[in-house]
Amino acid sequence: MAGGEEAIRWGFQANENPPRLRTHDRFGNRMDEVEFHPAWHELMRFAAGHGMHASPWREPGPGAHAARAAAFYVWSQVEGGHGCPISMTYAAVPALRAQPELAREWEPLLTSLEYDPGLRPHDQKRGVLFGMGMTERQGGSDVRANTTRADPLGNGEYLITGQKWFLSAPMCDAFLVLAQAPRGLSCFLLPRVLPDGTRNALHMQRLKDKLGNRSNASSEVEFDGARAQLVGEEGRGVKTIIEMVNHTRLDCVIGSASLMRQAVAQATHHAAHRSAFGKLLADQPLMVNVLADLAIESEATTVLMMRLAASFDGGEEDEHFRRLALPVAKYWCTKRAVSVAAEALECLGGNGYVEESIMPRLYREAPLNSIWEGSGNVNALDVLRAVNREPASVEAFFGALDPALGAATGALRRELSDAGDIESRARWLVERMAILLEASLLLRHGEPDVAGAFIGSRVEGSGRQFGTLRPSSTLRTIVERARPLIHQ
């Protein structure tokens, strides 16, 4: 389905017809509704119908998160924007479980395979979607600077007053938001529609005019005494919502891997059918080098993404591994996606620069995953925090590195143990951690030719741009491995 003409057309239509905000009806009453093109709803219906928002919670068991990641990876190649509400709904469940009575009430609807986009009380719906509201104007990633206020009413209910600079996917049925309660920053469930059918006091000011992610709505909102329910302990809001953030960070890595794969598919296919200077691009050695280099990056990201997803299915050792590997991958893979999209676009030349191609959309979409759920610096500093405070995570991470990388692993350990100027070196350290982890996973689970080329270029070092691999007869094999097959 993801490779079919119909779904590809939905992706183009959803981006050519972005959502529209209607704040009031013709009588002047507040509506605060977001309208979407029918193609958006088709994309959402398919994703929800196949459990990409909920399958590990709906059918838990061995490999549930890995299977969901594989499906999301393939389907997101059609269109990335609608993945936002799908991702946040998936990620909301573990955070909501901090308040068991709310989880019992909402989880059956969160895990439903029914896509039901209408705004109604949740007990009248066949399925619901969740969004998130953390960011404010004055704080950005520093959520402890938030000023939105939560005034208690009793029985776990609060009135929320303030603003959010970004409310992700504002068409959702409910949101997990952070606000300052009497005991400090806390997490709340804020529904769009109250049980009596009236709209909650959540007023959208405007939709963001974004670089990419055009099909998806992001809004600025004001809460004017909006009703909400406490999730978790008052004053422990960050601890509660971090469960959601961990899962959406995973989806940032999945989204970047998906985008890379689509970009490589486009580039390798184009080169196999485009002639220049008397022969196919795919037969020209320098283009082969570029395509192989892109394919290696895509494959390394994919195997890392799947290992991370599998760690959400594991036990305590996987939790320790994930504590470091997740921000490491979030930092590195999301940045590499930007470079891959740019280089793959160049492989198509002017044919990739026009809007009839998917490449401009991939290029605009790529930076989002490096910003969402913590920028590069935020994730790099999170890695240092874990290194300093959680020795079990450090050992689990190094335990995942292949012994064949012994010299490089030893050098990394020494760098991490050197506290001098470590914050200034954080990006370099995290980059090295990511590359060694990807190399190890390719050695254990990848094709030998891919693993060898990756280690030769990324671990041992070659050029800084794509297309600077050492000449080898295996490069054509790597490109053919990455090129999509066309079935008649």
C-alpha positions as CSV (number, residue, x, y, z in Angstrom):
1,M,0.0,0.0,0.0
2,A,2.8,2.4,0.9
3,G,4.4,2.0,-2.5
4,G,1.1,2.3,-4.4
5,E,-0.1,5.1,-6.6
6,E,-3.1,5.9,-4.4
7,A,-1.2,6.4,-1.2
8,I,1.5,8.5,-2.9
9,R,-1.2,10.7,-4.3
10,W,-2.7,11.2,-0.8
11,G,0.7,12.4,0.4
12,F,1.0,15.0,-2.4
13,Q,-2.6,16.2,-1.9
14,A,-2.3,16.5,1.9
15,N,0.7,18.7,1.5
16,E,-0.7,20.8,-1.4
17,N,-3.8,21.5,0.7
18,P,-2.6,22.3,4.2
19,P,-5.0,22.5,7.2
20,R,-7.1,25.6,7.8
21,L,-8.1,27.0,11.1
22,R,-11.7,28.2,11.8
23,T,-11.8,30.1,15.1
24,H,-15.5,31.2,14.9
25,D,-18.7,30.2,13.2
26,R,-20.9,32.6,11.3
27,F,-22.7,33.7,14.4
28,G,-19.4,34.6,16.2
29,N,-19.3,31.6,18.4
30,R,-15.9,30.0,19.1
31,M,-15.3,26.9,17.1
32,D,-11.5,26.4,17.2
33,E,-11.7,23.7,14.6
34,V,-9.0,22.6,12.1
35,E,-10.2,21.5,8.6
36,F,-8.1,19.0,6.6
37,H,-8.2,17.8,3.0
38,P,-9.8,14.4,2.5
39,A,-6.4,12.9,1.7
40,W,-5.2,13.6,5.2
41,H,-8.1,11.6,6.6
42,E,-7.3,8.7,4.3
43,L,-3.7,8.7,5.5
44,M,-4.8,8.8,9.1
45,R,-7.5,6.2,8.6
46,F,-5.0,3.8,7.2
47,A,-2.3,4.4,9.9
48,A,-4.9,4.1,12.8
49,G,-6.6,1.1,11.2
50,H,-3.2,-0.7,11.1
51,G,-2.5,0.1,14.7
52,M,0.5,2.4,14.2
53,H,-0.7,4.6,17.0
54,A,-1.4,1.8,19.5
55,S,-0.5,-1.8,18.5
56,P,2.1,-2.5,21.3
57,W,-0.5,-1.4,23.9
58,R,-3.4,-3.2,22.2
59,E,-1.5,-6.4,21.6
60,P,1.5,-6.5,24.0
61,G,4.1,-9.2,23.6
62,P,7.5,-10.1,22.4
63,G,8.5,-7.8,19.5
64,A,5.4,-5.6,19.7
65,H,7.3,-2.3,19.6
66,A,9.7,-3.5,17.0
67,A,6.8,-4.6,14.7
68,R,5.1,-1.3,15.2
69,A,8.3,0.5,14.3
70,A,8.7,-1.5,11.1
71,A,5.2,-0.6,10.0
72,F,5.6,3.1,10.9
73,Y,8.9,3.2,9.0
74,V,7.4,1.8,5.8
75,W,4.1,3.9,6.0
76,S,5.8,7.2,6.9
77,Q,7.6,7.1,3.6
78,V,4.3,8.0,2.0
79,E,3.9,11.2,4.0
80,G,5.6,12.3,7.2
81,G,3.2,15.0,8.6
82,H,0.4,12.8,9.6
83,G,2.8,10.7,11.7
84,C,2.8,13.5,14.4
85,P,-0.7,12.7,15.9
86,I,-0.1,9.0,15.3
87,S,3.2,9.2,17.2
88,M,1.8,11.3,20.1
89,T,-1.1,9.0,20.6
90,Y,1.2,6.0,20.8
91,A,3.5,7.9,23.2
92,A,0.6,9.1,25.5
93,V,-0.3,5.7,26.8
94,P,2.7,5.1,29.1
95,A,2.5,8.6,30.5
96,L,-1.3,8.3,31.1
97,R,-0.7,5.1,33.1
98,A,0.8,7.2,35.9
99,Q,-2.9,7.9,36.7
100,P,-4.5,4.5,36.6
101,E,-8.1,5.7,36.7
102,L,-7.6,7.9,33.7
103,A,-5.8,5.1,31.9
104,R,-8.8,2.8,32.4
105,E,-11.1,5.5,31.1
106,W,-9.1,6.6,28.0
107,E,-6.9,3.7,27.0
108,P,-9.6,1.6,25.3
109,L,-10.3,4.6,23.0
110,L,-6.6,5.3,22.5
111,T,-6.0,1.8,21.4
112,S,-9.0,1.5,19.1
113,L,-8.4,0.9,15.4
114,E,-11.2,3.3,14.5
115,Y,-10.3,6.7,13.2
116,D,-13.1,9.0,14.4
117,P,-12.1,12.6,13.7
118,G,-15.2,14.4,15.0
119,L,-15.1,16.6,18.1
120,R,-17.5,15.0,20.6
121,P,-17.2,13.9,24.3
122,H,-14.8,11.0,24.4
123,D,-17.4,8.6,25.7
124,Q,-19.4,9.1,22.5
125,K,-16.4,8.3,20.2
126,R,-15.1,5.1,18.6
127,G,-11.5,6.1,19.0
128,V,-9.4,9.1,20.1
129,L,-6.1,10.8,19.3
130,F,-3.8,12.6,21.8
131,G,-1.5,15.6,21.3
132,M,1.0,17.4,23.6
133,G,1.5,20.9,24.9
134,M,4.8,21.7,26.6
135,T,6.5,24.6,24.8
136,E,5.9,28.3,25.8
137,R,7.3,31.5,24.3
138,Q,9.7,32.4,27.1
139,G,11.1,28.9,27.7
140,G,11.3,26.7,24.6
141,S,13.0,23.5,25.7
142,D,13.3,24.9,29.3
143,V,9.9,23.8,30.4
144,R,10.6,24.7,34.0
145,A,10.3,28.3,32.9
146,N,6.7,27.6,32.0
147,T,4.2,30.1,33.4
148,T,0.8,28.5,32.5
149,R,-1.1,28.1,35.7
150,A,-3.1,25.2,37.1
151,D,-5.6,26.1,39.8
152,P,-7.1,23.1,41.8
153,L,-10.8,22.6,41.9
154,G,-10.6,19.4,44.0
155,N,-11.0,15.7,43.1
156,G,-8.0,15.9,40.8
157,E,-9.5,18.6,38.6
158,Y,-7.8,21.9,37.7
159,L,-8.4,25.0,35.7
160,I,-5.6,25.7,33.2
161,T,-4.8,29.4,32.4
162,G,-2.0,30.5,30.1
163,Q,-0.6,29.9,26.7
164,K,1.4,27.4,24.7
165,W,3.6,28.5,21.8
166,F,3.4,25.1,20.2
167,L,0.4,22.8,20.7
168,S,1.1,19.8,18.5
169,A,-1.7,18.4,16.4
170,P,-4.5,20.7,17.8
171,M,-7.3,18.7,16.2
172,C,-6.8,15.8,18.7
173,D,-9.3,14.8,21.3
174,A,-7.1,15.5,24.3
175,F,-3.7,16.7,25.2
176,L,-1.1,16.1,27.8
177,V,0.1,19.6,29.0
178,L,2.4,21.0,31.5
179,A,1.4,23.7,33.9
180,Q,2.4,25.2,37.2
181,A,0.3,23.8,40.1
182,P,0.6,24.9,43.7
183,R,3.4,22.2,44.3
184,G,5.2,22.9,41.0
185,L,5.2,21.9,37.4
186,S,2.7,19.2,36.8
187,C,1.2,17.1,34.0
188,F,-2.5,17.3,33.0
189,L,-4.9,15.6,30.7
190,L,-6.9,18.4,28.9
191,P,-9.8,17.3,26.7
192,R,-11.1,19.3,23.7
193,V,-14.7,18.6,24.5
194,L,-16.2,18.4,28.1
195,P,-18.5,15.6,29.2
196,D,-21.6,17.8,28.7
197,G,-20.7,18.4,25.0
198,T,-19.4,21.9,25.4
199,R,-16.0,23.0,24.1
200,N,-13.2,23.3,26.6
201,A,-11.7,26.7,27.0
202,L,-8.8,26.0,24.6
203,H,-8.7,28.8,22.1
204,M,-6.4,28.6,19.0
205,Q,-4.8,31.8,18.0
206,R,-3.3,30.7,14.8
207,L,-1.7,27.8,13.0
208,K,2.1,27.8,12.5
209,D,3.4,28.7,9.0
210,K,6.1,26.0,9.0
211,L,9.1,25.2,6.8
212,G,7.9,21.7,6.3
213,N,5.4,19.3,7.9
214,R,2.8,21.2,5.9
215,S,0.1,18.7,6.0
216,N,0.0,18.7,9.8
217,A,-1.4,21.4,12.0
218,S,0.6,23.0,14.8
219,S,-1.0,25.9,16.7
220,E,-0.5,28.6,19.3
221,V,-3.2,28.4,22.0
222,E,-4.6,30.2,25.0
223,F,-6.1,28.4,27.9
224,D,-8.8,30.5,29.5
225,G,-9.7,28.4,32.5
226,A,-9.7,25.1,30.6
227,R,-10.7,22.1,32.6
228,A,-8.0,19.4,33.0
229,Q,-7.2,16.4,35.2
230,L,-3.9,15.7,37.0
231,V,-1.7,12.9,35.6
232,G,0.8,11.6,38.1
233,E,1.9,13.5,41.2
234,E,1.6,17.3,41.5
235,G,5.0,18.8,41.1
236,R,6.4,15.8,39.1
237,G,5.2,16.8,35.7
238,V,8.5,16.4,33.9
239,K,8.9,12.9,35.4
240,T,5.4,12.0,34.2
241,I,5.5,13.4,30.7
242,I,9.1,12.1,30.0
243,E,7.5,8.7,29.4
244,M,5.7,10.3,26.4
245,V,8.9,12.1,25.3
246,N,10.9,8.9,25.3
247,H,8.5,7.2,22.9
248,T,8.2,10.3,20.6
249,R,12.0,10.5,20.5
250,L,12.0,6.9,19.2
251,D,9.6,8.1,16.5
252,C,11.9,10.9,15.6
253,V,14.5,8.3,14.8
254,I,12.0,6.1,13.0
255,G,10.8,9.2,11.0
256,S,14.4,10.1,10.1
257,A,15.1,6.5,9.0
258,S,12.0,6.5,6.9
259,L,12.8,9.8,5.2
260,M,16.3,8.6,4.4
261,R,15.0,5.3,2.9
262,Q,12.6,7.2,0.7
263,A,15.3,9.6,-0.4
264,V,17.7,6.7,-1.2
265,A,15.0,4.9,-3.1
266,Q,14.3,8.0,-5.2
267,A,18.0,8.6,-5.9
268,T,18.9,5.0,-6.8
269,H,15.9,4.6,-9.0
270,H,16.5,7.8,-10.8
271,A,20.2,7.0,-11.4
272,A,19.2,3.6,-12.9
273,H,17.1,5.2,-15.5
274,R,18.7,8.6,-16.3
275,S,21.5,8.9,-18.9
276,A,24.1,11.7,-18.9
277,F,27.4,12.0,-20.8
278,G,26.7,8.9,-22.8
279,K,25.7,6.4,-20.2
280,L,23.4,5.7,-17.2
281,L,24.2,7.6,-14.1
282,A,24.1,4.3,-12.2
283,D,27.1,3.1,-14.4
284,Q,29.3,6.1,-13.6
285,P,31.8,5.4,-10.8
286,L,31.5,8.7,-9.0
287,M,27.7,8.4,-8.9
288,V,28.0,4.8,-7.7
289,N,30.2,6.1,-4.8
290,V,27.6,8.7,-3.9
291,L,24.7,6.3,-4.0
292,A,26.5,3.6,-2.1
293,D,27.4,6.2,0.6
294,L,23.8,7.3,0.9
295,A,22.6,3.7,1.1
296,I,25.1,2.8,3.8
297,E,23.8,5.8,5.9
298,S,20.2,4.7,5.4
299,E,20.9,1.1,6.3
300,A,22.9,2.1,9.4
301,T,20.1,4.3,10.6
302,T,17.5,1.6,10.0
303,V,19.3,-1.1,11.9
304,L,19.8,1.4,14.8
305,M,16.2,2.4,14.7
306,M,15.1,-1.2,14.9
307,R,17.4,-2.0,17.8
308,L,16.1,0.9,19.7
309,A,12.5,-0.1,19.1
310,A,13.3,-3.6,20.2
311,S,14.8,-2.2,23.5
312,F,11.3,-1.0,24.3
313,D,10.2,-4.7,24.3
314,G,13.1,-5.7,26.6
315,G,13.8,-5.9,30.3
316,E,16.0,-4.0,32.7
317,E,19.2,-4.4,30.7
318,D,17.4,-2.9,27.6
319,E,16.2,-0.1,29.8
320,H,19.7,0.8,30.7
321,F,20.9,0.5,27.1
322,R,17.9,2.7,26.0
323,R,18.7,5.4,28.5
324,L,21.9,6.3,26.5
325,A,21.2,4.9,23.1
326,L,17.9,6.8,22.6
327,P,19.3,10.4,23.0
328,V,22.4,9.4,21.1
329,A,20.3,8.2,18.2
330,K,17.9,11.1,18.4
331,Y,20.9,13.5,18.2
332,W,22.7,11.8,15.4
333,C,20.1,10.2,13.1
334,T,18.0,13.3,12.9
335,K,20.9,15.4,11.8
336,R,22.1,12.8,9.2
337,A,18.6,12.8,7.7
338,V,19.1,16.5,6.6
339,S,22.4,15.6,4.8
340,V,21.0,12.5,3.2
341,A,17.9,14.5,1.9
342,A,20.1,17.2,0.4
343,E,22.6,14.8,-1.3
344,A,19.8,12.6,-2.6
345,L,18.0,15.6,-4.1
346,E,21.2,16.6,-5.8
347,C,21.4,13.1,-7.4
348,L,18.1,14.0,-9.2
349,G,19.4,17.4,-10.2
350,G,16.7,19.9,-11.4
351,N,14.2,17.0,-11.6
352,G,14.5,16.7,-7.8
353,Y,14.2,20.5,-7.2
354,V,10.7,20.9,-8.6
355,E,7.6,20.5,-6.5
356,E,6.3,17.7,-8.8
357,S,9.0,15.6,-7.1
358,I,8.7,14.3,-3.5
359,M,12.3,15.5,-2.9
360,P,11.5,19.1,-1.9
361,R,9.0,17.8,0.7
362,L,11.7,15.4,2.1
363,Y,14.2,18.2,2.2
364,R,11.8,20.5,4.1
365,E,10.7,17.7,6.4
366,A,14.1,16.5,7.4
367,P,15.1,19.2,10.0
368,L,11.9,18.8,12.0
369,N,12.9,15.6,13.8
370,S,16.1,17.2,15.0
371,I,14.1,20.0,16.6
372,W,11.1,18.1,17.9
373,E,11.5,16.6,21.4
374,G,14.7,18.4,22.1
375,S,17.2,20.0,19.8
376,G,20.7,18.6,19.2
377,N,22.2,20.4,22.3
378,V,19.4,19.2,24.5
379,N,19.9,15.6,23.6
380,A,23.7,15.8,23.7
381,L,23.5,17.2,27.3
382,D,21.0,14.5,28.2
383,V,23.6,11.9,27.2
384,L,26.2,13.6,29.5
385,R,23.6,13.6,32.3
386,A,23.2,9.8,31.9
387,V,26.9,9.2,31.7
388,N,27.5,11.1,34.9
389,R,24.6,9.7,36.9
390,E,23.8,6.3,35.6
391,P,26.8,4.0,35.4
392,A,24.6,1.0,34.6
393,S,23.5,2.7,31.4
394,V,27.1,3.4,30.4
395,E,28.0,-0.3,30.9
396,A,24.9,-1.4,28.9
397,F,25.9,0.9,26.1
398,F,29.5,-0.3,25.9
399,G,28.3,-3.8,26.2
400,A,26.4,-3.3,22.9
401,L,29.6,-2.4,21.1
402,D,31.3,-5.1,19.0
403,P,34.7,-6.3,20.3
404,A,36.1,-5.9,16.8
405,L,36.0,-2.1,17.4
406,G,38.2,-2.5,20.5
407,A,40.6,0.4,19.8
408,A,37.9,2.8,18.9
409,T,35.8,1.8,21.9
410,G,38.7,2.2,24.3
411,A,39.4,5.7,22.9
412,L,35.7,6.6,23.4
413,R,35.8,5.5,27.1
414,R,38.8,7.6,27.7
415,E,37.2,10.6,26.2
416,L,34.0,10.1,28.3
417,S,36.0,9.8,31.5
418,D,37.8,13.1,30.9
419,A,35.7,15.7,32.6
420,G,37.6,18.6,31.2
421,D,35.5,20.8,28.8
422,I,33.2,17.8,28.4
423,E,30.1,19.9,27.8
424,S,31.9,21.7,25.0
425,R,32.9,18.3,23.5
426,A,29.4,16.8,24.0
427,R,28.4,16.8,20.3
428,W,31.7,15.2,19.2
429,L,31.3,12.5,21.9
430,V,27.7,11.7,21.0
431,E,28.5,11.6,17.3
432,R,31.2,9.0,18.1
433,M,28.9,7.0,20.3
434,A,26.3,6.8,17.5
435,I,28.8,5.8,14.8
436,L,30.3,3.0,16.9
437,L,26.9,1.7,17.9
438,E,25.8,1.7,14.2
439,A,29.0,0.0,13.2
440,S,28.5,-2.7,15.9
441,L,24.9,-3.3,14.8
442,L,25.9,-3.6,11.1
443,L,28.7,-6.0,12.0
444,R,26.3,-8.2,13.9
445,H,23.1,-7.9,11.8
446,G,24.0,-6.2,8.5
447,E,25.5,-7.2,5.2
448,P,29.3,-7.6,5.4
449,D,29.9,-5.3,2.4
450,V,27.8,-2.6,4.1
451,A,29.4,-3.0,7.4
452,G,32.9,-2.9,5.9
453,A,32.2,0.2,3.9
454,F,30.6,1.9,7.0
455,I,33.5,1.2,9.2
456,G,36.1,2.2,6.6
457,S,34.4,5.5,6.1
458,R,32.9,6.4,9.4
459,V,35.0,4.7,12.1
460,E,38.4,4.7,10.4
461,G,37.7,7.9,8.4
462,S,37.7,9.1,4.9
463,G,36.1,12.2,3.3
464,R,33.6,14.4,5.0
465,Q,31.0,14.4,2.2
466,F,28.9,11.6,0.7
467,G,30.7,10.0,-2.2
468,T,34.1,9.7,-0.6
469,L,34.1,6.0,0.0
470,R,37.3,4.1,-0.8
471,P,37.0,2.5,-4.3
472,S,35.7,-1.0,-4.1
473,S,34.0,-3.6,-6.3
474,T,31.4,-3.9,-3.6
475,L,29.9,-0.4,-4.1
476,R,27.7,-1.4,-7.0
477,T,26.4,-4.3,-4.9
478,I,25.5,-1.9,-2.1
479,V,23.6,0.4,-4.5
480,E,21.7,-2.5,-6.1
481,R,20.8,-3.7,-2.6
482,A,19.3,-0.2,-1.9
483,R,17.6,0.3,-5.3
484,P,13.8,-0.4,-5.2
485,L,12.6,-3.2,-7.4
486,I,9.8,-2.3,-9.8
487,H,7.1,-5.0,-10.1
488,Q,4.9,-4.9,-13.2
